[in-house]
């Protein structure tokens, strides 16, 4: 019953958005289920052509494997890797973790360290290594100790499948990257299953495969303050990822504490309520969205350029900014103020 209700709700939401956009959409097969720690929506085109149950089972099984392997605090491959890295001796890494480590290194370099998956201890100190995050936040002494000599991805030595940690506080947490890599894997899996066109949406982060009837996909962009910010048409092979302060948070003494931690201050990022990135590389889009939130209202265009992102949008407290290329593609709702265009430096 829960799965049926979920599918119905997803279909109604999609229908309402498309009706608001004023366009009749191609007939798609709609699937909805809970996987990888989030609500998943899969649209397949054309409807009636695929073995839907087989595709749903394959996607769920793949996401279950990735979730178990990459989870930051539940037992699995990443948890075991963190235990061995802390011992600072050489060991053979689980194969599933190695791609995350390599992409994590790459994203840390591109972001000049604003995206740092080695700071798992800092994220855990804020109460986010549990299913329901809660306080208390770390005290000043704890933060000072964690920031005195923080670990980096470069503190992992690799020789083939052999790894060694060289920092006692090194703990990996690939939030902001793992979902992007999982979405990429699901799109590969759909192509292997013979799917011609699809859109895979994992909790608002999505990517397209092909084009239905040779036309682009139209999707909504969530507003962090509630509702839909606007809509955008996506071509084949485009990923749209958003990082927001609404995703994982808790209230502590009148302050909302969210999960995007700025490695420079050791505290939740400030100034950007959400950041949305469009790119053909879903892992980069995922990491870049987190990076732009951390960069802040003034510096986000600089970090978009550093990471090779041309299509980006950020929601600030009183207005919305976007790069010129994305501003041209977003159709905002009638109640939204016009986007403020920010040029990349």
N, C-alpha and C positions, 0 to 999 in steps of 0.2 A: 504493500500500500504506500509506504514512504517513497519508494522509487517511482511509482506511477504519479504520485502527487508532485514529486520533483520535476519529472518530465513535463507534466502539464503546466507547472508554474513557469519553467524555462520557455516553453513554447508560447505561453501567453505574453511573457515579457518581450520575447523576440517579435511577436506579432504586433504588439503595441508600439514598439520602437519603429518598425518598418512602416506601420500605418501613419505614424507621426511624420515620417520622412516622405510620405506621399508617393510611394512607388510599390508596384506589385512585384513581389520577389519570386524567383524560381522555386518550384516545389522541391523541398528537401526532406530528408529523413532526420528526425530529431531524437537524440539520445541524451539522457542526463543521469549522472550517478556521482557518488562521492568517492574521490580517490586522491592520493597524494596530498592528503590533508586539506582538501578544498572541494568545492562543488565544480563538477566538470560538465561541460555542455559540448556535444559533438553533433555537427550538422553535416550530413552526407548528401551529395548530389550526383546523379538524379535519384529521386525517391523510388523505391521498389526494385532497384537493380542489384542490391547487395544482400549478403547473408548478414543481417544486422546483428543477430545474436552472436555469431562467430567474431565479428569485428569488435563488439562490445566486450566480449570475454578476453580477446587478445589485448585490447587496450588496458582493461582493468588489471590483467595479470602483469603486464609490463610495468604499469605505474606502481603496482604493489611491490614488485621487485626493486624498483628504483627508490621508492619511499623507504623501504627497509634498509637498503644499502646506504642511503645518503642522509638519513635522519640524524640531526645534530645531538639529540639527547636520549633517544631510545636505543636499545641494543641493536647492533648491526655492524656492517663493514666500517662505516665512518667512526662509530664509537670505539671499535677495536683499534682502528688506526690512531685515534687520539690517545688511547692508553699507551700504545707502543711509542708514539712520538714523544710523550712525556718522559719515557725512560731514557731517551737520547742515545739509544743503541740502534744498530742497523737491523732492519727486518724486511721481509717480503710483503709488499702492500697488496691488499685485495685489488684485483684488476678493475673492479667497478669504481674505485675511488681515484685512480690515476688520472682519468680525463678531467675530473673536477679540479684536481690539484693543478694540472697544467693550465686550464682555462682560468683558474683563480690567480695564478701567477701573472698571466697575461692581463687580466682586468686590473690587478693591483698596479701594474706598471703603467697601463694606459691612463689610469685615474690619478696618477701621482700619489698613490697610497690612500686616497679617500675611500676606496673600496678595498677592504682588507679582511679576507676570510680567516686570517690567523687569530683574530681577536675574539674567539669563542668564549674565553673566560670573562671578558668584559660584558658580552651580551648576557651570559649566564648571571653575572653579578646584578644585572638590572631585573632579573626575574623572568627572562624570556625563554629559558630552557625547561619549559613545562607546558602542558597543553593549555592550561588556563593561566596566563601570566598574572603575577601579583607582586606587591611590594613585600618588604620595604626596599626602596632604592639603596644602592651602596652609599656608605658615608664618604666624606672627603678623604679620609686616610686610605680607604680601600682604593678609591679612584687614583689617588696620587701614586700608590704602589703599582697599580696596573699600568699607569701611563709613564712611569719613570723610565722604563726600557721596554716598550711594547714589542711583541713579536711581529714578524712579517712573513709573507710567503717565502721569501728568500732564506728563511731559517730552516727550510726543508731541503736537505741534500738528497739528490736522486741519482741512482745509477741503474738504469734499466727499470726493473720492478722493485729494486731495493731502495728503501727510504731510511733517512735518519733525521730526527729533530735535533736542532742545535740551540733551542731556547726553552727554558723550564716552563714558561707560561704559554707555550704554543698550544692552542686548541682550535681545531678547524670547525667553522660553521659556515655552510654555503648557502644560507638564506640570501636571496638576491641573485642567485646564479643557478641553483639546482632546478628551479622550476623552468627556467629558460632552456636548460639542457634536456629536461624531461619532455617539454613541448616539442623540441626538435626531434627527439627519438620517436614520439608518437606520430609525427608527420611522416617520418621514414617508414614506420610500421604500416600506416594507412596506404602509402604508395606500394609497399610490398603486397598488401592485400588487394591491390588492383583498383583502389578508389581513385576516381578521376578528379573529383573536386570535393573539398571539405573545408570546414573551419572548426578548429579545436580551441575551446575556451576553457581555461583552468582558473576559475575564480577571478575572471576579468582580464587575465593575461591570455593572449590568443595568437594564433598563426593560421594562415590560409594555405590550402593546397589547391592549385588549379583555379579555374573560374567557372561559375555556373552559367551555362548558356553564353559563354564568352563575355560575360559581364562581371564587373567587380563585386565584391562582397560589401555590404554596408553594415557597420556595427556602431554601437554607442560607446561613448567615453564617459565613465562615471565621474560625477562631481564629488569631491571629498566631503562637501557640506551637505550632501544629499541629492538624489535625483540624477538626471543625465545632463552632462555638460553640453553635449552635442553629438553629432554623428560624423563618420568618416568612411569613405570608400577605400577598400584595400584591394590591391592587385594580388596576383598569384605569388605565393612565397614571401609575403610580408608579415612581420610579427609586430604586435602592439602590446607593450608592457607598461604597467603603471605601478609606482611605489607610492604609498600614501600613509599618513599618520593615523588613519582610521583602521588599518588592517589588523594590527595586534597592539593592544594598549590596555592600561589600567589607570584608575584614578588614585592619587595619593596626596592627601592633605590639600585637596582642591586643585591639584595640577594633573593634567593628563600626561602620562608617561607612555611614549610610543617606542616601537622596536628598532627604528633606524638610528643607530648610534654613530655619532661623529667621532672618528678616531683621534681628532685633534683635541677635543675637550673631554672625551669619555662620556658624554651625555647625549641624550636624544637630540637629533638635529632640530634646528629652529629656522623659521622664516618661509619655508616651502611646505605647503600642506600636502601636495602630491606632485609627482612628475611623471609624464607619459613620454615614451620614446617609441618611434616607429623605425624598424630596421629589418633587413633580411636575415640577420643573425639573431635568433631569439635569446641566446645566452648573453650576447653583448647588450641587447635591448634591456634585458632584465637587470644586469649589473649597472648599466648606464642610468636607468631610472632611479636606482638607489643612490648612485653617485651625485646626480643632479639635486636630489633632496638634501644631501649632506653639503654640497657646495654652497647652497644658500641663494638668496634673491639676487645678489650682485654678481656672483661668480659663475652661476650655472651655465651661461653661454660659453665661457672659457673652457669649462670642463666638457661640454658637449663637443666642442671642436677637438679637444685633446683625444677624445674617445672615438672620433670619426663619425659623430652623430649629426646629421643635417636636419632631421625631423624630430623636434622636441617641443613639449608644452609643459608649463608649470603653473600650478594654481597657488597664488599667494593669498594673503588675508583679505585683500580688497579688490584684486583684479587678477586676470589671467594673461600670461605672457606666452609667446610661441615664436619659434624660428619662422622666417618668411616662408619656407617651403611647406611647413606643416600648417601655418595659418591659412594658406591658400586652399588646403584640402579639408579643413574642419568646417562643418556646418553647425553653428551654434544654435541653441534653442531660442525661441522668441523672447524669453525672459532674461537672457544672458547679455551682459555688456560685450561690446566688440573686443576681440583679442588685441592685446598690445604686442606689436611685433618687435622682437629683439634680434638684431643682427649678430651673427657669430663673429668674434674678433679675428 
